[in-house]
Amino acid sequence: MHIFANIGIAFRALMANKMRAILTMLGIIIGISAVIILVSVGQGVQTMVSEQMMGIGSTLIFIMPGELEESNASMKNNFLRSTNTSTLALSDAEALSDPANAPAVTGVAPEFVGNGTAIYGSNNTQTAISGVTPDYQDVRSFYPILGRFIESADLQNADAVAVIGQTVLEDLFPAGTNPLGEVIRINRLTFEVVGVMEKKGGSAFSDEDDIIFVPLSTAQAKLFGARTASGDYSVSVIYANVADESQLEQARTQISEVLRWEHGLLYSSDKDDFSVLTQADVASVLGSLTTVLTAFLGLIAAVSLLVGGIGIMNIMLVSVTERTKEIGLRKAVGARRRDILGQFLIEAVVLSVLGGFIGIGIGVSGTMAATGMMEDLTPYISPSTILIATGFSVAVGLFFGIYPAARAARLNPIDALRYE
């Protein structure tokens, strides 16, 4: 029988049991739409992370505590927790600031990060407390929009002054309030607000506006008491800057040599207890994490396709039983075994392909709706994802339709005509 005739028979059989066909396709619809939404949003997150990392500045170098080994999952996890370790000291930043030690480095900014509760009047917020030096604003290209930043005198005297981010401003102060000169409490200590930072937005790590900057000496001595085993003050991370991208590798080598000397790592067998990362390195680490997450979410969504395929097999077996006499009659008038096989196989494929097309429509719409909820997230609906989803739906129909179709094709025409 001609393939188009089989397709027509398949549609008539499905229309005769509309609700059953819709419920059968539901598993395929959910599976295809979930795969498209999760994979597209995951790829959009990867792009967003990459763009945000590039937005920080292509000449920025991150010096993190602990050694990060490429393709080592545990070390990638440590990267996200590295600000809680203390293998870097304030003396390391001072050594890197000396042009004689690292001439390719144009700016150095140590940072100590902790968490705290900020209180103003009856309002309070949990936020990041960052101890920094005056050079931080130039190295990170992050400046106050109101008031001033941390100054050298604040650092030398360990003054209780604070520069707040936009999110902290919104959480603590009523709209329209000028926070300059106001007093807030951070972990039971009073601080005078001397500046408000410009809006920076989210980054790969957190909300860059949900932060309070204080002098590094104040954070280390008064707020957190951060000292290394040798008695020096520890820092969470050191940022370094170079004049242009062509000097990144040269600066990386110089920084590594200085820190190895400072940490007493004099032999080649001594492993680094720090990591020097460029933007490309950080983007690669975070990109690999989001890739694994996207693949995992896609795999979970694909499980529903398997469930949908089992549903198709179940309904096709029921259909074979219901239409046993029809099969016997067709065989009696000359239908060949391959004609019966093709008829039921095409019905299974039609079910899965229809479900696949509906799922693609819902998936694309769902992706647009999901990304509309996140202002910085741009959807990435890859044509290859849609093609794979379509191909997978056809494959599901073929795979799970073979057994019912083969069972129908094997029926003895005489037994089929006698079937009640």
N, C-alpha and C positions, 0 to 999 in steps of 0.2 A: 504494500500500500504506500502511496505517496506520502512524504513527510508532512505536507501541508494538510492532507486529509486527517492524519493522526493528530495534528495540532488542533484542528477544528473539533475532532471528537473529544480531545482533552478539555477544551474550553467548555463544551456542552456538558461534560461530566461534572466539571467544577461548578458551573452555573446551576446545575440541578441540586447542589448541596452548598449554597453560598456560605452559610454560617460555618459549616465544617471546614470549608476551604480557608476562610479567613482565620479561624482559630489555628489551623495547621500552619499557615504562613507566619503567625505571630512570632514564633521562635526565631525564624529567619529574619524577620523585620527588626526585632529587638537586637539580635546579634550583629547584623550589618550596621545598623545605626549606631550602636554602642562602639563598635570598632572604629568607625569613621570619626565619631566625636572625640573619643579618647586619644586616638593617634593624632588627629589634627590639632587638638588642644595641646598635646604633648610636644609636637613639633613647633607649635607657636611659642610655647614656654622656652624651648631651646633657643629659638631666634631672639626672644626677648632678653634672655640671660646674656647672650652674646652681644647684643646691642648695648645693654646696660654696662657690661664690662668695658666695652670700647668707649662708652661715654665717660668713664672715670678718667681716661687719659691714656694714650698709647705709650707714653714715656714713663709711666709709673711702675715701680718695682715693689713687690711685697716681700718682706723678710719675716717668715713665720717661724715660731718655735717648733722643734721636732723635725725629723727627716720625713719627707714625703716621697715615696717610691712610686714611679709610674706603673700603672696596671696593677696596683695593689689596693684591693677594695678597702681593707682595714685602714690603710694610710689615707685614703680618700675621706673616710669617715673622720679620721683624726684631723683632717684639714678643717672641717667644720667645727671641731671642738678645740682647735689649737690655741685660741685666745684664753683658754683656761689653764694652759701649761705655762711654765716659767723658765724656759731655757735661755731667754733673751734678757739682757740687763741694760740699764740706762747707760752704762759705760760702753756698751756695744754701739749705741747710737752716737755717743760722743766721739768714739774712734772713727766711725764712718763720716762724721762731719768734718774731719780734718782733711783738707784737700791733698795733703801729702800722702795720705793712706789710700784714698779712692778718688783720684782726680776726675774720673768720668762722672762722678756723682755731683749734681748741682744743688741738691737739697735733701735734708733728712728730717723726718718727723716721727719720733717715737710716740706710741699711744698705749695707755693702759685702760682696759675696758672692764667695767663691772656693772652690776645691776643694782638699782636702788629705788626707793619710793620718794617721790617729790611731792611736797604738800604746799599749797597756798590757800589760806583761809580754810574753807570747808571742802575744797577740791584736792584730790590726790591722784597720782598716776604712777604705774610701774614703768620704768624706762631705763635705757642704757645710760650709764655715767661714764664719760670718756675723759680721761686725763691726758692733756695734750700740751704742746709747746707752741709759741707764737708762729713757728714755721709751718705748722700743720695746714693753715689756710692756704698758703701758697703751694705747698707740695700736693695737696688734694684738690686745689682749685675750688674751694668751698669757703665763701665769705659771708660776713654778717650783712644783713639788709637794714638793720637798725642797731644803733649803738656801736660797740667795738668788740674785737676779739680778745683772747687772752694775750697779755703783754708780758714783757720780760720782768717788770717789777712784780707782777702777780706771781710769776714763777719763782722768783728769788725769795719772796716773803711768804710763799705758800698761802696766798690770800684766799679768802672764801668768796670768790666771785664766780658767776656762772653765765654762760651763753647758751640760750635754749633754742631748740629746733622748732619748726612750725607746728608739728603735731603736739609737742609739749605745751606750746603757747595756747593752742586751742583747748587742750585738756584742762589746763590750770586756770587760765584767765578768762573772764567774761569777754564777749565780743566787744571790740572797740577800746579795750583797756591798754594803756601804755605800760608795759611791764618793766621798763627801765627804772632802776632804783628800788624796785619792789624786793621784798625779802621772801625767799622760799626756804623750806627745810628739806634737806636731803639726808636721809638716814640719821635723823635727829640733830644734824648740824645746820646752822643758818647760813645762807648764801645770798649775796646781793646779785640781782640780775643786771648785767651790764651790756648785754647784746642779744639780738635775735638773728638766727641764721636765715639765709635765703632758702627758698623751697628747693629741695634736691630730688625728692621723690624716692620710690623704692629702688633697691639694688638687688643683686643676686643673693645678698645675705639677709637684709632686713629693710625696714623703713628707715631711710637715712634721716628723716625729719624727726623721728621719735628718739631724741638724744639730748643730753645736756653735757656741754663741754665745761670742764673746770681745769685749773692749772694742774699739770702733771704732778708737781710736788705735793699739791693738796690732796690729790687722789691717792697717791702712794703713802703719804705720811698720816693723813687724817681720816680718810674715808675707808681705805681698804688695807693699809699696812702691808704693802706688797714688797717683800724682800726675798732675795735668792738665798741659797745655802751659804754663800760666801759673805752675805751681809749687804750686798749691793741691792738697789731697788730694781725690781723686775719690770718688764714691759710686756704687753700682750702681742704687739706687732710693731715693726718698724717700716715706715714707708720711705722710699728713696726715689728721687727724680733724676732724669738725665736730660741733656739739652735736646737730643733728637733720637729717633728710634734706632739709628745706625750705631749708637753707643750702648745699646741695651746689653749685648753680650759681653762687651768689654767691662761695663759696670758690674755685671753679674759675677764675672771672674774676680774683679777687685774686691767686691763685697765678701765673697766666699773666702778669699785669702785673709782679709782683715779679721773676719769672725773666727776662722780656724785658729789664728794666732791668739786672739783674745780668749778663746775657750780652751787653749792649751792642746789643741789637736795638731800635734807637730809631726806625726807619722802618717804615711799614706794609708796605713791599715786602720787608722782612727776614723770612725764614721762621723759625718756631720750630725750635730744635734740641732740643726736649723735648716730652713729651706728658703732659697732665693727664687722667687717666682715672678715672671712677667705676666702681663695681661693674657697673653696667649696660653700660658700654662694654667692660669686660674680658670679661664674659659673652657679649656680642655677637660679639667677635672670636673667642673660643674656640668659641662655638656655630657660627659660620660654618665654622670649620675642621672640626669634627666632622660638620657637615652634608655638606660636600664629601666627606669620607672615607666616610660612610655611603652616599652616592649612588654612589661609585666601587666600593665593595664589592658593593652591590646590582647594579651593572652587570656586574661579573665573574661573579656568581652567575647572572645572566640568560643568560649565554653557554651554560651547560649546558642551559637550556631550548631554545635554538636547536638544540643537538646532539640533544636528545631529540626535537624536532620532525622533524629529518632522519631519525632512526631510525624514527619512525612512518611517514613517507613511504616509506622503504625497505621496511618490512615490509608496508605496504598494497600496494605494487607487486608484491611477491612473492605476496601473497594473491590479487590479481587474476589473476596468471598461473596459480596453482594452481587457481583456481575458474572458469577460462574456460568449461568445459563447463556448469557450473551457471548461469553468466550467460546462455549461449546457450539453455539449456533454459527459463529463466525468461522470456526474451524471446520464445521460440517459443510459450509458452502465454499471452502477452498482457501481460507486464510492460513498462511504458513506460520510456523512457530516464530520466525523472526518478525512477522507482522504484529503478532500479539505482544512480543517482547518490546518492540518499538513503541507500540501504543501506550503501554503502561509506563515505560521509561520516559517518554515524552511528557506524560501527565505529571510525573514526579519533577521533571526539570521545569515545566511550566509553573508549578507551585513554588519552587525555590527561586526561580528567576523573577516572578512577579513579586514575591516577598523581598527579593534583593533590591529591585527597583524602588519599591516603597521605602525600604530601609535606607537606601541612598538619599532619597528626598528628605526623610526625617533626619538623617545624620547630618546633611549639609545645613538644614534649618537649625538643628540643635547646636551645631558648631557656631553658627553666627550668633545665636542667642546666648550661648555660654561665654563667648569672647566679648560680647557687648557688655557683660557684667564687669569686665576687667578692662579699664581704660588703656592700659599699656600693652595689652595682649592682642596681637594681630593674628587672625586665624590663618592657618596654612593647610588648605585642603588640596592635597596632592592628587593630580590625575592618576598617578600610579596606585594610590590608596583606593580610589574608586574602582579602577580596573581590577585590582586584586580582589576587592570585595565582590564585584560582579562575577569574576571567575570562580571565586570560592563558593558563591551561591549556586552556580551551575554544577560545580564539582560535588556539592552536597546533594543536589538533586540526583545526579548520576549515581553517586556512591550508595545513597540510601534507597534509591529506586530500583537498583539492580535485582536485589533479592525478591521483592514483590513481583517485578516484571518477569523474572525467570520462573517464579512459581506459577504465574498465570500461563506462561508459554508452555509449561510442562503438563498442563491439565489434559487429561484424556477427553476427547470430544464426546464420547458416549456417556462417560461418567458425569461430565459437565451438564449434558442435556437432561440427565436423570436427577440432577441436584435439586433439592427442595429448599 
